[in-house]
Amino acid sequence: MKEVFLHYIWQYKLFIFTDLVTEQGERLHIIRSGEYAQRAGPDFFNSLIVIGNQKWAGNIEIHVKASDWYLHRHEQDENYNNVILHVVWDYDIPVLRKDQSQIPVLVLSKYVDHQLLSRYEILSQQKKWIYCEDFIGKMDVFKRDKWLETLFFERLESKVEPIKKWINETKTDWERVFFCQIAQGFGLNANGNIFLNMAKSLPIKVIQKERIWIENLEAIFFGKTNIIMAINEDAYSKNLWKTWSFLSQKYQLSAIELEQLHYFKLRPDNFPTIRLSQLASLLNKYSSLFDAILSCKKKEDFYRVFDVKATEYWTDHYVLDKMSPSKIKRTTKAFIDLLIINTVIPLTYVYHQNKGEDCSEFILDLISSLKPEKNRIIDNFSQLGLDVKNAFDTQALLELKKNYCDAKKCLHCGVGRDYLYTDYDN
């Protein structure tokens, strides 16, 4: 038995709460079970109960064993002086207040359905991968889809938090925020934060003014990230350095101290040189990237907006001064899907929230139109019997694995809760 399960039983009243009797032989009536604290101090506060003929308001503490009160040294903590009821699973010792009066005790094990307990014990047994792996594939499809929708928006909320902060810092300069977040998206996981810091260090007015010359944008991006240097040999590199030297003086720009760009283990098409050139092409393509993105209504519109290629030099290069087999470096639909999932949808969500508009239906339609992501976690869920149809499913399942399965929060998970109340054997 785990204390967290007792908290769950008490919080959701999963016990027979009529004809309750304390271990001191007095009738107990629960008017208000209290609010779950989840912090230091008693487990539930602002509770209201009647013991015998006396009404009590205060806190409730829950333990597996009554003796845990002393094990946790609550008798030395003034925060526990106003505990009005001690709820335990096993009553092995009386607990006394400072004045030597006994704290009323309710033994919860007498009032809990033992079928619920046996299911919890099965749920909490260690499995090969996740605790619910034996039954998650059997969950009612309607219930599972509702839970996946909750998970998707939980994941989305976590993505938009830094965007909301940046919006406040820029005083709702949407053009700049969109530029910075799109830059981060082009950097992917490996270089995203470096690209973001580069973009943040650039005045948006400089980008808007120089966007009509794609080579100027490349020079600024490569100069800021220390890709180009005076020692580069070929004509393209020398011209970039010359342009960067001029623009850096003109706009008082300087290369910033960034983490070294990552190339190791990246597919060559994801090298930062290629992605920065493609980013320059995108900004060169639209006078307002912000407006272009907001005008999109479906995935095909986003494919059109983000369909760009690196400049001609990169057709036979992946890095400066080193030739490679010829290949046009164009953004793929798979890459644009990642931009939509990790950048466009969070940006759109925050933008409409700020306007007091609900764009949930648009976002759900968009994410559901994208192909499912491919990784080991999604493969494992598929092997457990889940039909993974699109990016909505994969985003929700990634949230499930990270913040519920890995965190062992089965009692807070829709899958775990459903198992506690469902007979999967029949």
N, C-alpha and C positions, 0 to 999 in steps of 0.2 A: 504494500500500500504506500502511495506517495501523497505527501501533503497537498500537492497541487491538485490532485484528484478530489480531495476533500473540499478544497476551495471551490472547485467546479461544481460539485454536488450542492454545496451550500448556496452558491451564487445563483444557480438556476433551479433551486428548490427540487432537486431530483431525489426526494425522499418523502416518506409518508409524514406529512406535517400536521396531521390531526392526532389527538390523544397523545401528545408528547409529554413525557415525564422526565424530570431531571433525576440524577442519581441520588439526590437528597429527598426524593419522593414527592416533589411538588409538581403540579401541572404547569406546562409551559405553552404559551400561545405566542406565535411570532407575528407581530404586526408589520414590521419592516426588517428584512434580513440584513440591511446595511449596504453600504457601497464598498466595492472591492478596492482596497487601498493600493496594492502592488507597490508598496514602498516601505521604508522602515517604520516600525510601529505595529499596532494590532492589525489583523488581516482585514476586518470589516469595521467601518466607522459609521456613525449616524444610524445605529440600529435602534429598534424599538420593540420591546418584548414585554410580556406579562408573565410573572412567575407567582403562582398562587393568586393572590388578590392584589399584588403590587406591580405597578407599571414601572419599567426601567428603560432609560435612554442612555446609550453609551456605545462602547466598542465590543466586538466579539473576536476572540482569538481561537484559532483552529490548530490542532496538533494531531499527529498520528497517535501518540501516547500522551497521557496526561502528564507524565514525568518530563516530557520535553519542555514543559514550562520552566523547570529548574535547569534542565540541560542548556537552554538558551539564556538563562539568567534573567528572565523577565521580572523576577521578584526584586531585582536591583535597578530596574528601569522605571522611572516615573511615568513614562508613556503608557504603561500598562496598568496604572492605578485605577483607571475608570473602565476596566473590562467587566462587563455585566454578565457574560456567559462564556464558559470554556467549552468548545465543541471538540470532541475527541473521537477517535475510532476505538481505541483501547483505554479503558479506565483502570490504571494500575496504581494510582496514588492520588490522594486528595491534594488540592492546591489551595494555599492560604494567602490571604491578603496580608499587608503589613500589620493590620490590627488583629491578625490571627483568625479572622472570619473566613469561612470557606467560600470560594467562588463557585457558583452553581455550574454543574456539568451536565451536558447532554451527550450521551454516547450514540453517535450517528450510526454505528454499525447495526443497531437494533431496528433502524427505520429505512434502510436502503434495500432496494430490490437486488438480490444477490445475482440475478442474471445480468444486470448492469455491471456489477462488479466483475463477473467472470469475463465479460466482453472487454472490459477495460484491461484486465490482466493479459488477455490475448493480444490486444492492441499494443500494449507496452512491452511485449516480448521483442527482443532484438531480432531483426530480419537481415537478409543478405544486403538489401539496399535501403529501403524505406519501411517504416513500421506497417503501412497499410498495403503493402504490395500483394497480399493474398486476396484482397477484396476491392481495391480501387477500380479494377476493371469491371466489377459487377454492380457498381453504384448506378442508381437510376439516372438515365441520361438527362432528364429534365433538371434534377437536383444538381447533377455535376456541372451542367452548362451554366446554371445560375451561380454556382460557386466559382467557376472559371471566370465569369464576368466580374465578380467581386475581386478576384485575384488580379485580373488584367488592370483594373482601375487602381488597385493598390500599387502595382508596379509603376503605372503611369504617374501617380502622385509622387512617388519617390524620385522620378526623373525630372519632374517640373520644379522641385524645390529650389535647386540652384538657379534655374531660369527666373523664377519669381524674385529671388534675391538680386539677380543681375538687372532685372527690370526696375526694381526700386533704386538701385545704385545709379542707373543711367537716366532716371526720371522719365521712364517709359519711352526711351529712344528705340522704337521697334526696329528701325532700319539697322542700327548698330547691333542690337541684340540678335537679330536674324543672321547678320553677317558672322558674328562671333560663334554662334551655335552651329551654323552650317560649316564653318571652318573646322570646328571640333569634330563634326560628323565626318568630314573628309579625312581626318587623321585616324579614324577608326580607334580601336582600343589601344593600339601600340603607340600612336603619336597624337591622339586626340587632345590631350591636355596641353601638349606643346603647341599645337596649332591654335588652340583656344587662347593661350597666353600671348601668342604672337598677335592674334587678331585684336585682343583687348589692348595691346600696346599701340595700336594704330588708330589715329583719328579717322572716323568714318568719312569726314569731308575729304580727306586725302584719297581714300579709296574711290569715292564717287567722282572726284575730279580726274583721277588717273585711269579710270576703268576703260576709257575709250582706246587706250594704248595697252594692249595685252602684255607686251614686253615690259612695260613699266610696272605692271602688277607683279609679274614674275620676278623682276629685279627687287621689288620691295619685299615680297615674301621670302625669296631666297637670301636676301641680305639680312633680313630680320632673324632668320633661323640659322645664319652662319653657314649656309650651303655654298655660297660663292665667296671666293677670296681672291686676292690679287695674284696669287700664284697659279690660278687656273690657266691652261694653255690654249684651248681651242677658241676660235673666233666668237662663237656664241657666248661662251663663259666670260671672255674679255669684255664683250659688249654689255653683258649683264652687270659686270662689276663697274664698268664706266657709268652705266645708267643709275645703278644703286648709289654710287659715290655722289652723283649730281643730285638725285632726289633726296638723299639723306641730308645733304646740306640745305637744300631748298626748304624742306619741311622740318628740319631739326630732328631727324630720325636717327636712331642708332641701333645697331644690333644689340639684342638683349641677352642676358645670361639665361639660357634655357637648358633644360636637360638635353643631353645629346640625342639627336634623332635616331630612331630605331629602324634598322634594316634587317637584322638577324631574324630568321624564321618567317619573314614576310614573303609572300609571293611577289615577284618583281613588279607586277601591276599595282601593288599596294605600296610600293616604295614612296617615301614622302616627296621625292622629286616629282613623280608622276602625279600624285594627288594635288600637290600645290599648283602645278601647271594647269590641271583640270579645274581647280578652284578659280584660278585667274581667268580661264576661258568662260566659266559660268558667270562671273561678275562682269566680264566684257560683253556677254550676251544680252544682259538686261540692265536697263537704266535703274530699275528698282527690283531687286531680287525679292524683297518683301512683298511687293504687289504681285509679282509673278507667282509666288507660292500660294498666296491667299486666293488667287483666281482659280486654282486647281480644284476640280470637283471629284475626280476619280483617279485611280492609279495611272491610267494612260496619260493624263494631263501632267502628272509628276514625271513620268518617263520622258515626256517631251521637254519639260523644263530642265531636267538634269542631264539630258543627252548632250554631253560635251566631250571634247577630246583634248589631250595635251597638245601643245604647239608642235610644229613640224620637227624641231630639233629632237624631240623625244621619240620620234618614230623609230630611230635607230640608236637610241640611248636609254639607259635606265638611271645612270649616274653621269655626272659631268666628266668629260675627257675620255670616256671609254665607250667605244662603239659596241653595238649589240645587233642581233638579227632584226631586220625591219619588221615593224608591227605598229599599226595605228593604235594608240592608247586611248580608247574610248570608254566612257563609263558604261558598265553593264547593268542589266536590269536587276541582277542580284545585288550589286552594290547600291543601286538606287533604292531597292527595297530596304536595305539597312538604314539608309538616310531617312526614309519615310518612317520606319519603326522607331528609331532612336533619336531623331532630330525633328522632323517635320511634325509628327503627331504631338509630341510634347509642346513644341512651339505653338501650334495651332490651338491646342487645348488651353494653354495659358492666355493666349491672345483673346479668345472668346470668353474665357472666365472673367478677364479684366473688363470686358464689355457687358458683362452680365448676361451672356448668351450661353445656352446649352448646346454644345456640339457633339454630345455623346453618340447620337445616332450616326452622324457623319463619320466619326472616328471608328466606331464599330464596323460600319460598312467598309471603310477603307482598309482597316487591319485584316478584316476577314477576306478581303480580295487578294491578299498577298500570299505567296507560297510559304509553307512552314519552314522555319529555320532548321538547319541540320547540325546537330551536335550529339555528344554522348548521352546527355541528360534526356533529350527528346527521344533518342533511340531506346533508352531504358523504359521510359513511360510507354512507348509503343509496344514493347515486348510484354508489358503488363496488361495489355488488352485495350489501351486507350486509342481511339480513332483520332489521330492528329491530322486535321484537314488543312489548317492554314496558320498564318502568323498570330492570329488571335489566340489559338490554342497553345502555340509554343511560348508566347509571352506569359500567358497565365501559368503554364506549367513550370516555367523558369522561376516565377515568383513563388509558386508552391514549394518547389524544392529548396530554394534558398532560405526563405523566411518562415517556413513551417516544418518541412521534413528535417532539414539540417539543424534547425533550432529546437527540434523535438516538441513542437507546439501542437501536438495532435488534438488536444482538447479544445484548441481555438480554431481548428481546421474543419471545414465543412465535410471533408471525407471522414475524418475521425469521429466527429459528432454523429454523422449518419450511421456509422457502424455501431455506435453504442445503442442506437434505438431501432436497428433493423436486424431481422433474423436472416442472415445471408445463407443459412443452411437449408432454408425451405423456399 
